[in-house]
Amino acid sequence: MHKPSIPLQLLSVVLAAKQHIVFIQELQDVTAKEKDSMATFECETSEPFVKVQWYKDGIEIFSGDKYRTHSDRKGHFLSILMIDKFDEDDYSCALVEDESVKTTGKLIVEGKDRNCFNTCFFAIISLYRNEIRAALFNGSFSIKSFQPIILSCSQ
């Protein structure tokens, strides 16, 4: 049985169409100040009109109130709006067709209180059989059913 051969010209066209797409400009770390209106990541792919997806710490993010994404030929952009300390993280851009092809950069937020969790204290005050009970916690905890509850954070 004779298998049909593929003409060399067609084979080269198929191989050219399946070129391996890579990031030719990787994401760079971005520094922003807390309360800045925007910070933008930018990367570039080897081919135009490639679909990409954005991630924050490995979790997919989408364009909306907090993030704006767009692509322009080979360029891909992620803008993070209204910067706060919780935005500091790793951000990645990956190819939709092959998520293993990705680039990652870090958003560094300056001016945030790096020791906030060391200076936040939570007080629980309750009245139990005409006796005032209080507890002071440093850090995070869960509240079950104490009444009344007073929470404060001093910086």
N, C-alpha and C positions, 0 to 999 in steps of 0.2 A: 504494500500500500504506500503510495507516494503522498507525502504531506506537502501542501502548497507552501511555497517560500514567500516571504514578505519582501517586496522590492526594497532595495537599500534606501531610496529616496524617502519612502514612506516611513521606514524605521527611523531615519534621522529626524523626521518631523515629529514623530511620536516621542522620541527621546528629548528633543528640544522642548516640547510642550510639558514634559514632566521634570523640568529643571528643579533642582533642590533649592527652595527658597530659604534664605537666611536673613538675619538682621545685619545690615552693613553699618548701621549706626545704633549702638547699644544705648539703653537708658542710662543716664547719668544720675548720681545722687543730686537731689534738689534741696536747698535750704530756704526756709520761709520763716517769717516771724508769726507768732501767734497773733491772731486778729487780722492778718493780711487777707485781702479779698480773694487772692488766687495764687496757686502754684501749679506749674505745668511741666509734665514729663513729655519727652519727644523721642521717637525712634524712627528708623527707616529700614524698609525691607528691600531686598535685591530686585524684586519685581513690583510693578505698580498694581494697584487695585486688589491687593491681598486683604482678605478679611482677618481681623484680629479681635481678640477678646482681652479685657483688662481684669486684673486681680489685685486685691489688697490682702496681703498676708495669705495668699493661696485661695481666697474666697472671691468668687466672681462678683464684679461690680458693674453697674449699668449707668448709663446717662440719666440724669434726673436733677433733683434740687441740689445735691451735694457734688456730683461729678458731671463733667461734660467731656464727651469723647468725639473725635472726628478724625477722618483720614483724608489726605490730599495726595493722590497718586501713590508715591512710595512712602510718604510721611504719615505717621500715626501719632496722635496727641491725646493726652489725658490731662484735664484741668480739674484740680480740686478746689472747691469754692469755700470761702469763709473758713480759713485755717484755724484749727484749735489743736490743743495738745493731743487729742485722741486720733488725729490724722497721721501722727508720726508712725511710720511703718514701712514695710517693703511693698512696692508696687511692681507688678509684672505685666508685660504685654506678650501674648502668645498667639501663634497662628491658629485659626479656627480649624484648619484641616490637619494640623499636627501640633498638639499642645506641648509636645516635648521641645519644640523650637520656640524658645522664649528668651526674653531679656528682662532683667530686674534692676531696679534702682530704689534707693531709700529716700523717703521724705524726712528731713530733719527739721523739727520745729524749735526755733529759738524763742527764748523769753517765757517758756512755760515753767511752772513751778515743778521742778523735778522731784522735790521732796514732799509733795502734797500728801501722799499717803502716809508719810511719817508725821505729819502735823494735823491730820484730821482726827478729831476725837468725837465719839458718839456717846451721849449720856442717856441712859434709860432711867427714868424716875417713876416709881409706882407707889401707890398707897395700898398697904397690905395690913389689915386689922389695926387701923389707926397708927401705923408705923410707916414712915417714909423710907423706901428702899431705893438706892441709886447704884448704878453700875456704869463705869466709864470704860469705853473700848477704844483702842487705837487700831485703825484699819477697818476692814469690812467684816460684817457679820449679818446674820439673818434675825429678823424680829418675829417672834411668834405672836403673843397676845398680851403684851404689856400695855397698860393704859394709865395715865397719859404718857406720851412719848415726846421727848424733846431731842431733836437732832441739831447739832451745830458743827460748824467747821471753821476753825480759826486758822488764819495764815500768817 
